[in-house]
Amino acid sequence: MPMKRAVPQVFQNLPAKLKRRINWSSLEVQLTLGIGTLFALSLSSVAIWTCWKMQRILIESHKKNVFTVASQVTEDITFYSEMLPMNKSLQKAIDNRASRNLLLWIEKEDASLVAAPAITGPAWQRVGHPSDLAQTFQKGSLFDLYQVQDRELVACRSPLVIGTQTLGTLFVAQDITQDQRRINDNIQTLVLATSLAMILSLFAIAYFIRRSLQPLFQMQAMTQKISAEDLGHAQVVLPKASSEIQSLANTFNMMLARLSEAWAQQHHIGERQRQFASDVSHELRTPLTIVRGYLQSTLRRSDNLLDHQREALEVAAGEADHTIQLLQDLLNLARADDGYMAYDLQILILNDVVTGVVQVAEQFSHRTILVEAKASLIPIYADANRLHQILVNLVENALKYSDEAEPVRIKLEQVDKQAVIQVCDRGPGIPLQQQSRIFDRFYRLDEARTRSMGGTGLGLSIVKVFVEGMGGQVTVRSELNEGSTFTVTLPISAVSL
């Protein structure tokens, strides 16, 4: 059994690598393929027409030669018949005109041979006896091209009339095999030259198009380096570009100027909004804390209060706590926006922090919270207070939006150099089109339900800010009527405990 030749791995992967490297939707590739295809079709059409024309010239020239020989044979027979008997005149005329590549003979109507030269040369011996050839030629037109064995023949037949006497049918056959082979060789050379010209032209077209598009590539490289801070003085300068690309660059520069103005205006408005939120949060938190203190002090001495008075004070104290927490969240977000959020990073045991949060949450919610840890000790590098608030916000969110009969699950594991925290609930789920906005500030899925449960729309925003501030990530995966899973990844500690 023959052994198959092994194909090197580099050649097996070449088509896939080429496919990944070529961007078929790019303008450069499309122009190269389009112009290259058009040029290839044009060049191929010229080559095909040239081959056809060469073939026709060869055949027509030989047909003309055969017709001329047939006319000359008739004239020779007329000339020799004045000096020799008719049968000798016929034979002499045939012998004089016959050659290595030209065969002539005369047949009567009964297919008997009147005159024929001696068939010499291996080429004529392969095509057969003149009588056999005559039967082949009778099937075609008066002038035609025939394939006999491995030979190409141009043949004609015509009545041989001397004076008023019809002596039979004159057959003239010329072997054009050698000429045909030379034509075929020329055609192969032309095809090879055309293919080579196509390949070279394709490279030339690709080079020309890439050179023409080079200013666009330069423009792309320049724009990729432009940041928000550079909008005011960024300019795209292409001195050697064409007029069309120069016009595009000028339009782009005008757009950059408008963006710079809009960015400066928006940045100024954002700064004022953040400063306002920070000032309001800071100024209101202190008096609200005092109010809450008085309310709690009054509630502790509630023996002389009526039931409706005690209930009103409890509602007021709860609203004060809620407002203080809202102000604290706004202050934290404002600090994060300004880059002033400080993190006291230290080595913590994630399992212990989660256990503490779960115990408090179960005590106040009277709900079941299950903790599943794949490792007994998961050391992380984080801020204890920020991590505590992250877990509280996620657990409160899960308890708030899930059925009371369903437990909330917290899964802990260590993956490579990351600690993974998953808070899973069996709530109504989050629609796919809203999952990308779930971490936006003040965004609520259900306004009425969120307000009735005391939500502010800042809890998940705080989670995202704190997690990213400690070098982690937070994501959500949710399906309608199946529940949601919030996943937090934080870096683990390099110190083993």
C-alpha positions as CSV (number, residue, x, y, z in Angstrom):
1,M,0.0,0.0,0.0
2,P,1.6,3.3,-1.0
3,M,2.4,5.7,1.8
4,K,0.8,9.1,1.9
5,R,3.1,11.9,2.0
6,A,2.8,13.9,5.2
7,V,1.8,17.5,4.8
8,P,3.7,19.9,7.1
9,Q,1.5,21.4,9.9
10,V,2.4,24.9,8.8
11,F,0.9,24.3,5.4
12,Q,-2.2,22.7,6.9
13,N,-2.9,25.8,9.0
14,L,-2.0,28.3,6.2
15,P,-5.6,28.8,4.8
16,A,-7.0,29.4,8.3
17,K,-4.2,31.8,9.2
18,L,-4.7,33.6,5.8
19,K,-8.4,33.8,6.4
20,R,-7.9,35.4,9.8
21,R,-5.3,37.8,8.5
22,I,-7.3,39.1,5.5
23,N,-10.1,41.5,6.3
24,W,-12.5,40.7,3.4
25,S,-14.7,43.7,4.3
26,S,-11.9,46.3,4.0
27,L,-11.9,48.8,1.2
28,E,-8.3,47.8,0.3
29,V,-9.2,44.1,-0.2
30,Q,-12.4,44.9,-2.1
31,L,-10.7,47.4,-4.5
32,T,-7.8,45.0,-5.1
33,L,-10.2,42.0,-5.8
34,G,-12.5,44.2,-7.9
35,I,-9.9,45.8,-10.1
36,G,-7.8,42.6,-10.2
37,T,-10.8,40.6,-11.3
38,L,-11.7,43.1,-14.0
39,F,-8.2,43.2,-15.3
40,A,-7.9,39.4,-15.2
41,L,-11.2,39.1,-17.2
42,S,-9.9,41.6,-19.8
43,L,-6.6,40.0,-20.1
44,S,-8.1,36.5,-20.3
45,S,-10.5,37.7,-23.0
46,V,-7.6,39.1,-25.1
47,A,-5.7,35.8,-24.6
48,I,-8.7,33.7,-25.6
49,W,-9.4,35.8,-28.6
50,T,-5.7,35.6,-29.6
51,C,-5.6,31.8,-29.3
52,W,-8.8,31.5,-31.4
53,K,-7.5,33.9,-34.0
54,M,-4.2,32.0,-34.3
55,Q,-6.1,28.7,-34.7
56,R,-8.4,30.2,-37.4
57,I,-5.4,31.7,-39.3
58,L,-3.7,28.4,-39.3
59,I,-6.7,26.5,-40.6
60,E,-7.7,29.1,-43.2
61,S,-4.2,29.3,-44.6
62,H,-4.0,25.6,-45.0
63,K,-7.5,25.5,-46.6
64,K,-6.3,28.1,-49.0
65,N,-3.2,26.1,-49.8
66,V,-5.2,22.9,-50.3
67,F,-7.6,24.7,-52.7
68,T,-4.6,26.2,-54.6
69,V,-3.1,22.7,-54.9
70,A,-6.4,21.3,-56.2
71,S,-6.6,24.0,-58.9
72,Q,-2.9,23.4,-59.9
73,V,-3.4,19.7,-60.2
74,T,-6.3,20.3,-62.7
75,E,-4.0,22.6,-64.7
76,D,-1.1,20.1,-64.6
77,I,-3.3,17.2,-65.9
78,T,-4.6,19.4,-68.7
79,F,-1.0,20.3,-69.7
80,Y,0.3,16.7,-69.5
81,S,-2.6,15.2,-71.3
82,E,-1.5,17.0,-74.5
83,M,1.8,15.0,-74.5
84,L,1.0,11.8,-72.5
85,P,-1.9,9.3,-72.2
86,M,-4.5,10.3,-69.7
87,N,-3.6,7.7,-67.1
88,K,0.0,8.7,-67.2
89,S,-0.9,12.4,-67.1
90,L,-3.0,11.8,-64.0
91,Q,-0.2,9.9,-62.2
92,K,2.5,12.4,-63.2
93,A,0.4,15.4,-62.0
94,I,-0.3,13.6,-58.7
95,D,3.4,12.7,-58.1
96,N,4.6,16.2,-58.9
97,R,2.3,17.8,-56.3
98,A,2.5,15.2,-53.5
99,S,4.9,15.7,-50.7
100,R,5.7,14.5,-47.2
101,N,2.8,16.5,-45.7
102,L,0.5,16.6,-48.8
103,L,-1.4,13.6,-50.1
104,L,-3.4,13.6,-53.4
105,W,-5.4,10.8,-55.1
106,I,-8.2,10.4,-57.6
107,E,-11.1,8.0,-57.2
108,K,-14.0,7.1,-59.6
109,E,-17.6,7.0,-58.6
110,D,-17.3,3.3,-57.7
111,A,-14.6,4.2,-55.2
112,S,-11.9,2.5,-57.3
113,L,-8.5,4.3,-57.2
114,V,-7.5,6.0,-60.4
115,A,-4.2,7.6,-59.4
116,A,-2.3,7.9,-56.1
117,P,1.3,8.6,-55.0
118,A,3.3,6.1,-53.0
119,I,2.4,6.7,-49.3
120,T,5.7,7.5,-47.7
121,G,6.6,8.5,-44.2
122,P,5.3,7.0,-40.9
123,A,2.7,9.8,-40.6
124,W,0.8,8.9,-43.7
125,Q,1.2,5.2,-43.0
126,R,-0.6,5.7,-39.7
127,V,-3.7,7.4,-41.2
128,G,-4.5,4.5,-43.5
129,H,-5.1,3.8,-47.2
130,P,-6.5,6.6,-49.5
131,S,-9.7,4.6,-49.9
132,D,-10.2,4.6,-46.2
133,L,-9.5,8.3,-46.0
134,A,-11.9,9.0,-48.9
135,Q,-14.8,7.4,-46.9
136,T,-14.0,9.7,-44.0
137,F,-13.8,12.8,-46.2
138,Q,-17.1,11.9,-47.9
139,K,-18.9,12.5,-44.6
140,G,-17.7,16.1,-44.2
141,S,-18.1,19.3,-46.3
142,L,-16.0,20.0,-49.4
143,F,-13.4,21.8,-47.1
144,D,-13.0,20.6,-43.6
145,L,-10.7,19.7,-40.7
146,Y,-10.4,16.1,-39.7
147,Q,-8.9,14.1,-36.9
148,V,-7.5,10.8,-38.1
149,Q,-5.7,8.7,-35.6
150,D,-3.3,11.1,-34.0
151,R,-3.0,13.4,-37.0
152,E,-4.7,16.7,-37.9
153,L,-5.7,16.9,-41.6
154,V,-7.1,19.7,-43.7
155,A,-8.8,18.0,-46.7
156,C,-11.0,18.9,-49.7
157,R,-12.6,17.0,-52.5
158,S,-13.8,18.3,-55.9
159,P,-14.9,16.7,-59.2
160,L,-12.0,16.4,-61.6
161,V,-13.2,17.7,-65.0
162,I,-10.8,17.8,-68.0
163,G,-12.5,19.5,-70.9
164,T,-15.9,18.0,-71.0
165,Q,-14.9,14.7,-69.4
166,T,-15.4,13.9,-65.7
167,L,-12.5,11.6,-64.7
168,G,-13.6,11.2,-61.0
169,T,-13.1,13.0,-57.7
170,L,-9.9,14.7,-56.7
171,F,-8.9,14.4,-53.0
172,V,-6.3,16.7,-51.4
173,A,-5.3,16.2,-47.8
174,Q,-2.6,18.2,-46.0
175,D,-1.1,17.1,-42.6
176,I,-1.0,20.1,-40.3
177,T,-0.1,18.1,-37.2
178,Q,3.3,19.8,-36.7
179,D,1.9,23.2,-37.3
180,Q,-1.0,22.5,-34.9
181,R,1.5,21.3,-32.2
182,R,3.5,24.5,-32.6
183,I,0.3,26.5,-32.3
184,N,-0.6,24.6,-29.1
185,D,2.9,25.2,-27.7
186,N,2.4,28.9,-28.5
187,I,-1.0,28.8,-26.8
188,Q,0.5,27.2,-23.7
189,T,3.2,29.8,-23.6
190,L,0.6,32.6,-24.0
191,V,-1.5,31.1,-21.2
192,L,1.5,30.9,-18.9
193,A,2.6,34.5,-19.8
194,T,-1.0,35.7,-19.2
195,S,-1.2,33.9,-15.8
196,L,2.1,35.4,-14.8
197,A,1.0,38.8,-16.0
198,M,-2.2,38.5,-14.0
199,I,-0.3,37.6,-10.8
200,L,2.2,40.5,-11.3
201,S,-0.6,42.9,-12.1
202,L,-2.5,41.8,-9.0
203,F,0.5,42.6,-6.9
204,A,1.0,45.9,-8.7
205,I,-2.7,46.8,-8.2
206,A,-2.5,45.9,-4.5
207,Y,0.6,48.0,-4.1
208,F,-0.9,51.0,-5.9
209,I,-4.2,50.7,-3.9
210,R,-2.4,50.4,-0.6
211,R,-0.2,53.4,-1.5
212,S,-3.3,55.4,-2.4
213,L,-5.0,54.4,0.9
214,Q,-1.9,55.1,3.0
215,P,-3.2,58.6,4.0
216,L,-6.3,56.9,5.4
217,F,-4.2,54.5,7.5
218,Q,-2.2,57.5,8.8
219,M,-5.5,59.2,9.6
220,Q,-6.7,56.2,11.5
221,A,-3.4,55.9,13.5
222,M,-3.6,59.6,14.4
223,T,-7.3,59.4,15.5
224,Q,-6.6,56.4,17.7
225,K,-4.1,58.4,19.7
226,I,-6.6,61.2,20.3
227,S,-8.0,61.2,23.8
228,A,-10.6,63.4,25.5
229,E,-7.9,65.7,26.9
230,D,-6.4,66.1,23.4
231,L,-9.6,67.3,21.6
232,G,-8.8,71.0,22.0
233,H,-5.5,70.9,20.1
234,A,-5.7,67.6,18.1
235,Q,-5.3,68.0,14.3
236,V,-5.1,65.5,11.5
237,V,-2.4,66.7,9.1
238,L,-1.8,64.8,5.8
239,P,0.4,66.9,3.6
240,K,0.9,64.3,0.8
241,A,-2.7,63.1,0.6
242,S,-5.0,63.5,-2.3
243,S,-7.5,66.4,-2.5
244,E,-10.4,64.1,-1.5
245,I,-8.6,62.8,1.6
246,Q,-7.4,66.3,2.4
247,S,-11.1,67.4,2.4
248,L,-12.0,64.5,4.6
249,A,-9.2,65.4,7.1
250,N,-10.4,69.1,7.2
251,T,-13.9,68.0,7.9
252,F,-12.7,65.7,10.6
253,N,-10.7,68.5,12.2
254,M,-13.8,70.7,12.2
255,M,-15.7,67.8,13.9
256,L,-12.9,67.5,16.5
257,A,-13.2,71.2,17.2
258,R,-17.0,70.9,17.8
259,L,-16.5,67.8,19.9
260,S,-13.9,69.7,22.0
261,E,-16.4,72.5,22.7
262,A,-19.1,70.0,23.5
263,W,-16.8,68.0,25.8
264,A,-15.6,71.1,27.6
265,Q,-19.2,72.3,28.2
266,Q,-20.3,68.8,29.3
267,H,-17.3,68.4,31.5
268,H,-18.0,71.8,33.1
269,I,-21.7,70.8,33.7
270,G,-20.6,67.4,35.1
271,E,-18.1,69.1,37.5
272,R,-20.8,71.5,38.7
273,Q,-23.2,68.6,39.2
274,R,-20.7,66.5,41.1
275,Q,-19.7,69.4,43.2
276,F,-23.3,70.2,43.9
277,A,-24.0,66.5,44.9
278,S,-20.9,66.5,47.1
279,D,-21.8,69.8,48.8
280,V,-25.4,68.8,49.4
281,S,-24.5,65.4,50.7
282,H,-21.9,66.9,53.1
283,E,-24.1,69.7,54.3
284,L,-27.3,67.7,54.8
285,R,-25.7,64.6,56.4
286,T,-24.8,66.4,59.6
287,P,-28.2,68.0,60.4
288,L,-29.9,64.7,59.4
289,T,-27.7,62.8,61.8
290,I,-28.6,65.1,64.6
291,V,-32.3,64.7,63.7
292,R,-31.9,60.9,63.7
293,G,-30.2,61.1,67.1
294,Y,-33.1,63.1,68.6
295,L,-35.6,60.7,67.2
296,Q,-33.8,57.7,68.5
297,S,-33.4,59.3,71.9
298,T,-37.2,60.1,72.0
299,L,-38.0,56.5,71.1
300,R,-35.9,55.2,73.9
301,R,-38.1,57.2,76.3
302,S,-41.3,56.3,74.7
303,D,-43.2,55.2,77.8
304,N,-45.3,58.4,77.8
305,L,-46.0,58.2,74.1
306,L,-49.2,57.0,72.5
307,D,-49.1,54.2,70.0
308,H,-49.7,56.4,67.0
309,Q,-47.0,58.8,68.2
310,R,-44.5,56.0,68.6
311,E,-45.3,54.7,65.2
312,A,-44.8,58.1,63.6
313,L,-41.5,58.5,65.3
314,E,-40.3,55.1,64.1
315,V,-41.3,56.0,60.5
316,A,-39.5,59.3,60.8
317,A,-36.4,57.6,62.2
318,G,-36.5,55.0,59.4
319,E,-36.7,57.7,56.7
320,A,-33.9,59.6,58.3
321,D,-31.7,56.5,58.2
322,H,-32.7,56.0,54.5
323,T,-31.9,59.6,53.6
324,I,-28.5,59.5,55.4
325,Q,-27.6,56.3,53.5
326,L,-28.6,58.0,50.2
327,L,-26.5,61.0,51.0
328,Q,-23.6,58.8,51.9
329,D,-23.9,56.9,48.6
330,L,-24.0,60.2,46.7
331,L,-20.9,61.4,48.5
332,N,-19.1,58.2,47.7
333,L,-20.0,58.4,44.1
334,A,-18.9,62.0,43.9
335,R,-15.6,61.1,45.5
336,A,-15.1,58.2,43.1
337,D,-15.8,60.6,40.1
338,D,-13.2,63.0,41.4
339,G,-10.7,60.3,42.0
340,Y,-10.6,60.9,45.7
341,M,-12.0,57.6,46.9
342,A,-9.5,56.0,49.3
343,Y,-9.2,52.3,49.8
344,D,-7.6,50.7,52.9
345,L,-6.4,47.5,51.2
346,Q,-5.4,44.7,53.5
347,I,-5.4,40.9,53.6
348,L,-8.8,39.5,54.6
349,I,-10.4,36.1,54.8
350,L,-13.3,36.2,52.4
351,N,-15.2,33.4,54.2
352,D,-15.2,35.3,57.5
353,V,-16.4,38.5,55.9
354,V,-19.3,36.7,54.1
355,T,-20.3,34.8,57.3
356,G,-20.6,38.1,59.2
357,V,-22.8,39.7,56.6
358,V,-25.0,36.6,56.3
359,Q,-25.6,36.3,60.1
360,V,-26.7,40.0,60.3
361,A,-28.9,39.6,57.1
362,E,-30.6,36.5,58.4
363,Q,-31.3,38.1,61.8
364,F,-33.1,41.1,60.3
365,S,-34.7,39.5,57.3
366,H,-35.7,36.1,58.9
367,R,-34.7,34.5,55.5
368,T,-32.5,31.6,54.7
369,I,-29.1,32.4,53.1
370,L,-26.9,29.5,52.1
371,V,-23.2,29.8,51.7
372,E,-21.3,27.4,49.5
373,A,-17.5,27.7,49.7
374,K,-15.2,25.4,47.7
375,A,-12.3,26.4,50.0
376,S,-12.3,26.9,53.7
377,L,-9.9,29.9,53.5
378,I,-9.9,32.3,50.6
379,P,-7.4,35.2,51.3
380,I,-8.2,38.4,49.4
381,Y,-6.6,41.8,49.2
382,A,-9.4,44.3,49.7
383,D,-10.9,47.1,51.8
384,A,-12.9,45.6,54.7
385,N,-15.5,48.4,54.9
386,R,-16.0,48.6,51.1
387,L,-16.2,44.8,50.8
388,H,-18.7,44.7,53.6
389,Q,-20.9,47.3,51.8
390,I,-20.6,45.4,48.5
391,L,-21.9,42.2,50.1
392,V,-24.6,44.0,52.0
393,N,-25.9,45.7,48.9
394,L,-25.9,42.4,46.8
395,V,-27.5,40.4,49.6
396,E,-30.2,43.0,50.3
397,N,-30.9,43.2,46.5
398,A,-31.3,39.4,46.3
399,L,-33.6,39.3,49.4
400,K,-35.6,42.2,48.1
401,Y,-36.4,40.8,44.7
402,S,-36.8,37.1,45.4
403,D,-39.6,35.0,46.9
404,E,-39.5,34.7,50.7
405,A,-39.8,30.9,50.4
406,E,-36.7,30.6,48.2
407,P,-33.2,30.8,49.9
408,V,-30.5,33.1,48.6
409,R,-27.3,31.4,47.7
410,I,-23.8,32.8,48.0
411,K,-21.0,30.8,46.3
412,L,-17.3,31.3,47.0
413,E,-14.4,29.9,45.1
414,Q,-10.9,30.7,44.0
415,V,-10.1,30.6,40.3
416,D,-6.4,31.1,39.5
417,K,-5.5,34.5,41.1
418,Q,-9.1,35.7,41.5
419,A,-11.6,35.2,44.3
420,V,-15.1,34.7,42.9
421,I,-18.2,35.7,44.8
422,Q,-21.6,34.8,43.3
423,V,-24.9,36.0,44.9
424,C,-27.8,34.0,43.4
425,D,-31.5,34.5,43.8
426,R,-34.7,33.0,42.4
427,G,-36.4,36.2,41.6
428,P,-38.3,37.4,38.5
429,G,-35.1,38.0,36.6
430,I,-33.8,40.9,34.6
431,P,-34.8,41.4,30.9
432,L,-31.8,41.0,28.6
433,Q,-32.1,44.5,27.1
434,Q,-31.9,46.1,30.6
435,Q,-29.0,44.1,31.9
436,S,-26.4,46.5,30.4
437,R,-28.0,49.4,32.4
438,I,-28.5,47.7,35.7
439,F,-25.4,49.3,37.2
440,D,-26.3,52.8,36.1
441,R,-27.1,55.4,38.8
442,F,-30.7,55.8,39.7
443,Y,-31.8,53.1,37.2
444,R,-34.8,51.1,38.3
445,L,-36.4,48.1,36.6
446,D,-39.8,48.7,38.2
447,E,-40.2,52.2,39.6
448,A,-43.3,51.4,41.7
449,R,-41.9,48.2,43.2
450,T,-38.5,49.7,43.9
451,R,-40.0,52.7,45.8
452,S,-42.3,50.4,47.8
453,M,-39.3,48.4,48.9
454,G,-37.2,51.5,49.8
455,G,-34.7,51.3,47.0
456,T,-32.7,54.3,45.8
457,G,-31.3,53.0,42.6
458,L,-27.7,53.6,43.8
459,G,-26.9,50.2,45.4
460,L,-25.5,48.4,42.4
461,S,-23.7,51.6,41.2
462,I,-21.9,51.7,44.6
463,V,-21.1,48.0,44.1
464,K,-19.6,48.6,40.7
465,V,-17.5,51.6,41.9
466,F,-16.1,49.8,44.9
467,V,-15.4,46.6,43.1
468,E,-13.5,48.3,40.2
469,G,-11.8,50.6,42.7
470,M,-10.3,47.4,44.4
471,G,-9.1,46.0,41.0
472,G,-12.1,43.6,40.4
473,Q,-15.1,43.2,38.2
474,V,-18.8,42.7,38.7
475,T,-21.2,41.1,36.1
476,V,-24.7,39.9,36.0
477,R,-26.3,36.9,34.4
478,S,-30.1,36.7,34.5
479,E,-33.1,34.9,32.9
480,L,-36.7,35.9,33.2
481,N,-38.6,33.8,35.8
482,E,-35.4,32.0,36.7
483,G,-33.5,34.5,38.8
484,S,-30.3,36.5,38.7
485,T,-26.6,35.8,39.6
486,F,-24.3,38.7,40.4
487,T,-20.6,37.7,40.1
488,V,-17.8,39.7,41.8
489,T,-14.2,38.9,41.1
490,L,-11.5,40.3,43.4
491,P,-7.7,39.7,43.5
492,I,-6.5,37.2,46.0
493,S,-3.7,37.9,48.5
494,A,-0.2,36.7,47.4
495,V,0.5,35.8,51.1
496,S,-0.6,32.2,51.9
497,L,-2.4,31.8,55.2
